[in-house]
Structure formats: structure tokens, C-alpha cells
Amino acid sequence: TRGPLAFVATGLLVLLLGQPGSPETLVWQDEFDTLNLNEWSHLVTAWGGGNSEFQYYRNDRRNSYVRDGILYLRPTWTSAEYGDDFLYSGSLSYPDCNMEPCSSTAGQDIVQPLQSARISSSFSFKYGRVEVRAKLPRGDWIWPAIWMLPKNWVYGDWPRSGEIDIMESKGNDNYYDSNGVSQGDDRMGSTLHWGPDANHNNYWRTHWEKSIQDTGTDFADDFHLYGMQWTDNHITFTVDNAEIGTVWAPQDGFWYFGNFENDPGGTNIWQNGNWMAPFDQEFNFILNVAVGGTFFPDNLGNRPWSWDGHPMRDFWERRSEWLPTWHEEDAAMKIDYIRVYQ
């Protein structure tokens, strides 16, 4: 039989049969004494990141830089460089663009009102323990992420080959759902994305959140340690070394855990992997700071845009509501280090 009990029992069985581990070895680290462009590559694109976000990602030291052993990923305003009129009549492009679309031209909507950074590591690995010491940005509608994508996409396009989100959060100070529960910068989430297609992405089965609302602090107040333990039989996410969620290798794998044999049916796309597939391949790190987009749901927190044709213009023209919450480098995600042990 399959189901929750079988799922738990399988996890316990795998745990009991596991071999004693040898002492960990630090296999890779970046302490960010410099921004090593041989270790990290910038995404340069006007693409909205798959979530209709409002930034143009570029390789510019105003958006990604290191100071005093800390990496800063910081959104800046396009108008500060090109003027406000440019947003309504200009065209923005960069010669080092490496993902289409490479240009953004004002029309029904304005040019991207924000510039930001997204970097990917050349280092990739399979299985290990990850530590990322980071301080999250403070500022309404900012979306920081520390995550991973597959190196080789052996099972196919997203989400077939998986995605590992170690940390995602929202920069809003005052952002509450209808029950008065904060959804802002005192809450973070960890997620696995997996499925045969975008419409069957079963991330909701492998999503966990951590709130520190009751402490009177938030994740933008100080540095915290975001972690992941990844083996051939489970993935565990941690914050400050405390577990927030674990998924054990499901019996017969994620295909049956997702009930994909019934919906959408067809052949098990992970049949050639182990029970952790698609999370049985090498992944690499991605660090980015996005702004706006569908990560911020409708009807929550007086969102200053709609999707009725010109969301970026809405957002920019209502900047008096959110711009005062952005205070210089407080709006940056700060990374002290990333370490990988095996």
C-alpha cells in the first residue's frame, strides 16, 4: 500500500538501514572576501523570472558587490540612472545579456523600474550539508531567495528536474493575512518543486515555513543560518540549526508520492533515478533579489499593482506607498558565507 503510513514507514526503514556516516568534510565555501566572477555568473535579462517580476537583472557593482566580507545583492531604481521620463518612453538593454528577452521598451507598460542581481555558482554538487549565513532585506515588495537548480536537467525542463528553495521571504514589515498572521519579513519558507509539468508542480507537499513573529524580531534584523541536509534518502531544511521540515524518500519515489500515475498519468519520468529523483542529481546555488510579481498574492497587504495591463506602471506610480520602506543597504540581501560539507 501507499499513503502517509507507508511513506513514514519507508523513511524510518531507510533511516534504520542507513550506514554510519564518516566525519564531515568542508568541500566548498565562499566567505565573500571578494566577488569571484569565476565562481559566480550573473544572469542578465529583462525576463521577469517566471513570476512577472519588476526588475531587470544585470551585472553591475551597484547591484552586486562585496564589502568587509559580506556579499550585497541590492535592488536600485532605473530612474536614478536614466530619469523618470525614460521609464515611459525609453528602451533598456545590456550588451552582455545572456537570456531572452534582452530588451525592454516602454509601451502599454513602462520599462522595468528596478535593477537587481541574480547570480549562479559554477560549483555544483549532489548530497551534502549546506550552511548559508544571511541577513534578509527590509523593504516592501522585495523578494529575496537562496535556492538551487539542477546542473544538467536530466529529467527535462522545469519542474521535471526539480528545484530546491533553501530560503524565500518577503521584505514587508507590515504584511498580514486575513487571520492577522504575518506573511512578511518575520517569516521564511523552504520548498522543493517537482512534477511532470508546471500545472502538476506538487511543491505544496514539500513546503515548510518558519515564523519568528512571536519574538518581536524579523529576519531583516540580524544574520541567521539557513541550512539544508541532503542525502540519498531525505532532505531536511533548518533555520539556526533547528529543523523546519523534512521529506523522506517516498516509497517508489516522488512519482507515486505526487499521485502522478493517476493525474496526469503516463510514464514515470523519474523511473531511471533513485527514490529521491529528481533530487538525485547535481544542483548549483542561485542567489537573487527580485521585486514584485506573482509571489505576492492578490488581495493581501494592499498590493500597489494589479495585473490589468500595466502592473509595473501601477507599482512605480504608487511608489510613495512603498519607497519610504526602502532604506539604502537595508534593502539588500547580505550573505556572510556559504559552506558545503560532505
C-alpha positions in Angstrom: 0.0 0.0 0.0 0.9 3.6 -0.4 0.0 6.6 1.6 1.1 8.5 4.6 1.8 5.5 6.8 3.7 3.7 4.1 5.6 7.0 3.4 6.6 7.4 7.1 7.4 3.7 7.5 9.7 3.8 4.4 11.5 6.8 5.8 12.1 5.1 9.1 13.2 1.9 7.4 15.7 3.8 5.3 16.9 5.7 8.4 17.4 2.5 10.3 19.2 0.8 7.4 21.5 3.8 6.8 25.2 3.3 7.3 27.0 5.3 10.0 28.4 8.4 8.4 32.0 9.4 8.4 33.0 12.8 9.8 32.0 15.7 7.6 34.5 17.5 5.3 34.2 21.0 4.1 34.2 20.6 0.3 33.3 24.1 -0.8 32.9 27.5 0.7 32.7 31.2 -0.3 33.4 33.6 2.5 32.9 36.5 0.1 36.1 38.3 0.7 35.7 39.2 -2.9 33.1 38.7 -5.6 34.8 36.0 -7.6 33.3 36.1 -11.1 34.9 32.8 -11.9 32.8 31.2 -9.2 29.6 33.2 -9.8 27.9 34.2 -13.1 25.3 36.9 -13.4 22.0 36.5 -15.2 21.5 39.5 -17.5 17.9 39.6 -18.8 14.7 41.6 -19.0 12.8 38.3 -18.3 10.5 38.6 -15.3 11.9 35.4 -13.7 8.8 33.4 -14.5 6.7 35.3 -11.9 6.3 38.6 -13.9 8.7 40.5 -11.6 9.6 44.1 -12.0 13.4 44.1 -12.1 16.0 43.9 -14.9 18.8 41.6 -13.8 22.3 42.9 -14.7 26.0 42.5 -13.9 26.7 45.8 -12.2 28.5 46.6 -8.9 25.7 48.9 -7.9 23.5 45.7 -7.5 26.1 43.1 -6.6 29.2 43.8 -4.6 31.3 42.7 -1.6 32.4 44.8 1.3 34.0 43.7 4.6 33.5 40.1 3.8 29.8 40.4 3.0 28.1 40.0 -0.4 25.4 42.5 -1.1 22.6 41.9 -3.6 20.7 45.2 -3.8 17.8 46.5 -6.0 18.2 50.0 -7.4 15.9 52.3 -9.3 16.2 52.6 -13.0 15.0 56.2 -12.9 18.0 57.1 -10.7 20.3 56.4 -13.7 18.1 57.2 -16.7 15.5 59.7 -15.4 11.8 59.2 -14.8 10.7 60.0 -18.3 12.9 57.2 -19.6 10.6 54.7 -17.9 7.7 55.8 -20.1 9.4 56.3 -23.4 12.8 54.5 -23.4 14.2 51.2 -24.2 16.5 49.3 -21.8 19.1 46.7 -22.9 22.5 45.4 -22.0 25.1 44.0 -24.4 26.1 41.2 -22.1 22.5 39.9 -22.0 22.5 36.1 -21.7 18.8 35.2 -21.6 16.0 36.5 -23.8 14.3 38.9 -23.7 17.3 41.2 -23.8 15.5 44.5 -24.2 12.5 46.2 -22.6 10.7 49.0 -24.4 8.1 51.3 -22.9 4.6 50.8 -24.3 1.5 49.6 -22.6 3.6 49.2 -19.5 6.8 51.0 -18.5 10.4 49.8 -18.7 11.4 47.8 -15.6 11.6 50.4 -12.8 14.1 48.3 -10.8 17.6 46.9 -11.5 18.8 44.0 -9.4 21.1 40.9 -9.3 20.8 37.2 -9.7 24.0 35.1 -9.5 24.6 31.4 -10.0 27.5 29.3 -8.8 29.8 27.4 -11.1 30.1 24.9 -8.2 27.5 22.1 -8.2 27.2 19.0 -6.0 24.9 16.1 -5.1 24.2 15.4 -1.4 25.7 17.2 1.5 25.0 19.7 4.2 24.6 23.4 3.3 25.0 26.4 5.6 24.2 30.0 4.4 24.6 32.8 6.9 22.5 35.7 5.6 20.6 38.8 6.6 17.4 39.4 4.6 16.4 42.7 3.0 13.8 45.1 4.5 11.5 46.9 2.1 8.0 46.4 0.8 7.6 44.0 -2.1 11.2 42.8 -2.1 11.6 39.1 -2.6 15.0 37.5 -1.6 15.9 33.9 -2.4 18.6 31.4 -1.7 17.9 28.4 -3.9 19.2 25.8 -6.3 18.6 24.5 -9.8 19.9 21.3 -11.5 23.2 21.4 -13.3 22.2 19.1 -16.2 18.3 19.0 -16.2 18.5 15.2 -16.9 14.8 14.7 -16.3 13.7 17.6 -18.5 12.5 21.2 -18.2 11.2 22.8 -15.0 9.9 21.4 -12.8 10.7 17.9 -14.1 14.3 18.1 -12.9 13.4 19.8 -9.6 14.1 23.0 -7.7 15.4 23.4 -4.2 14.4 26.6 -2.3 16.5 26.9 0.8 15.1 30.3 1.7 12.5 32.6 0.3 10.9 35.5 2.1 9.2 38.9 1.7 10.7 42.2 2.7 7.5 43.8 4.0 7.3 44.8 7.7 3.5 45.0 7.9 2.1 42.3 5.8 -0.7 40.2 7.3 -3.2 37.7 6.1 -7.0 37.8 6.9 -6.3 36.0 10.2 -3.7 38.6 11.3 -0.8 36.2 10.7 2.3 38.0 9.4 3.5 37.0 6.0 6.3 39.4 5.8 10.0 39.6 6.9 9.5 37.7 10.1 8.5 34.6 8.0 10.5 32.5 5.6 9.9 29.3 3.6 11.7 26.3 2.2 10.3 24.4 -0.7 11.0 21.6 -3.2 9.4 22.0 -6.6 8.8 18.8 -8.6 6.3 17.5 -11.1 5.8 16.4 -14.7 4.8 19.9 -15.8 4.1 23.3 -14.3 0.4 22.5 -13.8 1.4 19.5 -11.8 4.1 21.1 -9.6 3.5 19.4 -6.3 5.6 21.9 -4.3 2.7 22.2 -1.7 3.5 18.7 -0.5 7.1 19.8 0.3 6.8 23.3 1.6 7.6 24.5 5.1 7.6 27.8 6.8 9.3 29.3 9.9 7.9 32.4 11.7 9.6 34.4 14.4 6.7 36.8 14.7 6.4 36.0 18.4 10.0 37.0 19.1 9.4 40.6 18.2 12.2 40.4 15.6 12.4 39.5 12.0 14.9 38.0 9.5 16.0 41.5 8.4 17.1 42.4 11.9 20.1 40.2 12.0 22.0 37.4 10.3 20.5 33.9 10.5 21.8 30.5 9.5 19.8 28.8 6.7 20.6 25.2 6.2 19.9 22.0 4.3 20.9 18.4 4.9 20.6 16.5 1.6 21.2 12.7 1.3 20.1 9.9 -0.9 17.1 9.2 1.4 15.9 12.6 2.7 16.2 16.4 2.6 15.9 18.5 5.8 15.7 22.3 6.0 16.8 24.2 9.0 16.9 27.7 10.4 19.6 28.5 13.0 20.2 24.7 13.2 16.5 23.9 14.1 14.6 21.7 11.7 11.6 23.3 9.9 10.8 20.4 7.5 11.9 17.1 6.2 10.9 14.9 3.3 12.0 11.2 3.2 12.4 9.4 0.0 8.9 8.3 -0.8 8.1 4.6 -1.4 8.6 4.0 -5.1 9.7 7.7 -5.5 8.2 11.1 -6.0 6.1 10.0 -9.0 3.7 8.0 -6.7 4.0 10.5 -3.8 2.5 13.0 -6.2 -0.2 10.6 -7.4 1.0 11.3 -10.9 0.2 7.8 -12.1 -3.4 8.9 -11.9 -3.1 12.6 -12.8 -1.7 13.3 -15.4 -0.8 9.6 -15.9 1.7 8.4 -18.4 5.2 7.1 -17.8 7.2 7.8 -14.6 9.6 10.4 -15.7 12.0 9.6 -12.8 12.0 5.8 -13.3 15.7 5.8 -14.1 16.6 7.6 -10.9 16.5 6.5 -7.2 13.6 7.2 -4.9 14.9 10.8 -4.3 14.7 11.6 -8.0 14.7 14.3 -9.3 16.7 15.3 -6.3 19.4 12.7 -7.1 21.5 14.9 -9.4 23.9 17.7 -9.1 22.4 21.2 -8.3 24.1 24.6 -8.1 23.4 27.7 -6.0 21.4 30.7 -7.1 21.2 34.0 -5.1 18.9 36.8 -6.1 16.7 39.7 -5.0 13.5 40.2 -7.0 10.8 42.8 -6.7 7.1 42.4 -7.1 5.5 39.7 -9.2 3.1 36.9 -8.5 4.9 35.8 -5.4 2.8 38.5 -3.7 -0.8 37.2 -4.0 -3.9 39.1 -4.8 -5.9 40.7 -2.0 -3.1 40.6 0.5 -1.4 43.7 2.0 -2.8 46.5 -0.1 -0.6 45.5 -3.0 0.2 48.6 -5.2 -0.4 47.0 -8.5 -3.0 44.9 -10.4 -2.5 42.6 -13.4 -4.8 44.7 -15.7 -2.2 45.6 -18.4 0.4 47.8 -16.7 1.5 46.4 -13.3 5.0 48.0 -13.4 3.5 51.4 -14.1 1.0 50.9 -11.2 3.8 49.9 -8.9 6.0 52.8 -9.8 3.3 55.5 -9.7 2.3 54.3 -6.2 5.9 54.4 -5.0 5.1 56.9 -2.3 3.5 53.9 -0.5 6.5 51.6 -0.6 9.6 53.6 -1.3 9.9 55.0 2.2 10.3 51.4 3.5 13.5 51.0 1.4 16.5 52.4 3.3 19.7 52.3 1.3 21.5 49.0 2.1 18.7 47.7 4.4 17.0 46.8 1.1 19.9 44.5 0.2 20.2 40.8 0.9 23.6 40.3 2.7 25.4 36.9 2.6 28.2 36.3 5.0 29.2 32.9 3.7 28.0 29.7 2.0 29.6 26.4 3.1 29.0 22.8 1.8 30.0 19.7 3.8 30.0 16.1 2.7 
